């Protein structure tokens, strides 16, 4: 059996050169799935039979492009025709959609092979992919720790090499958070650039789709397959390094990794300036409160009818008292001020940089974290730096920059609306100058 390629770019070149067929590549990836599951628990469903049939068809067809024959996984929140899609919930156990989500159709048209469905936190309503109903997904760098969420299965699988890429969703950071904690690349494009039909809603005002991959160039190929053309690297970039509220709550090892990354970029000639985002004590609650309101409204009738069909996490969220109108307005005002500050910074810089997540991957089962002398609910910490870019609808990426105590640290880069090229250019620079030593092979 040929060696397993470590990227989409390498696999595409092997297929183009006739060194591998889609059928052979799919068998290599299915062997990797068998070797890593169920200990990793990155897959809710492995669709081996359908993957082999699809790969066999593609082997006999003319090559469609760089994604022809590339095996990927799809988050279990996104509809796939003929493949069980349970949305991470016992309520939808055994559900098989009749139609693909539009995003899945686009990737199929580009020639990808779907290996199966990646695990998600129940209904995508959580940042840990740690389900009391379906069991936890493990971080590929250290079992017993979370991969992040809610696209945790996708990040764990990509980092562990049991898929070459993935399609995920991102409402408050659910692509970028697991990418950062699991050591891979995760991109959320500008809101609306990837259609959401065929995706179970969480909070429609914040929902995005995105992709996960081993490298920035791999992520760019997946975006191309989804209808977002990506230009080659362009002009020199001006990077605004986010401080103030954005670096107030960080693990020391994350802060040190950020300082090293910045120093390496400046040594490489990148123009980096400081941007102080004002402190907003209510900001961590605002996006999560909006999610609670919108997701609660969507699932309320079903929960009231059959509460036993929901896991412990979701039941607790559904039973929380609704905030009063004044609390909602104060939190939303804080979020608006933060978004306004970020948009203002982008008038002076091409991209903005920060940690993706203030911490490294917490242990499975942790519901609070002590950071900067304060105990925080874990979801407040995980989404603190990512959620504002969902509210703003701006493109953002997480790229790994270091291992701290053996666990990955991610750098987040965000740009102006429809500025995916700028974000990817900056991420390539980071990838080149801050390689993640010790990656999983």
Protein Blocks (a to p, Z undefined) as FASTA:
>chain_A
ZZddfbfklmmmmmmnopacfklmmmmmmmmmmmmpcklopafbdcfklmmmmmmmmmmp
ccfbjknopacdddfkbccehiacehhpaklgoiacfbdcfklmmmmmnopacfbdcddd
ehhiajklpafknopaddfklghiaebjfklmmmmmmmnopafbdcdddfkopmmmmmmm
nopacddddehkaccehiacfblmlgccddddfbfklmmmmmmmnopacddddddddddd
dehjllmpccfklmmmmmmmmmmmmmnopacddddddddfklmmmmmmmmmmmmmmmmmm
mmmmmmmlpcfklmmmmmpccddfklmmmmmmmmmmmmmmmmmmmmmpmbdcddfblbdc
ddehiabdceehiacdfklmmmmmmmmmmmnopacddddfbdeehiacdddddddehilm
mmmmmmmmmmmmmccehiaZZ
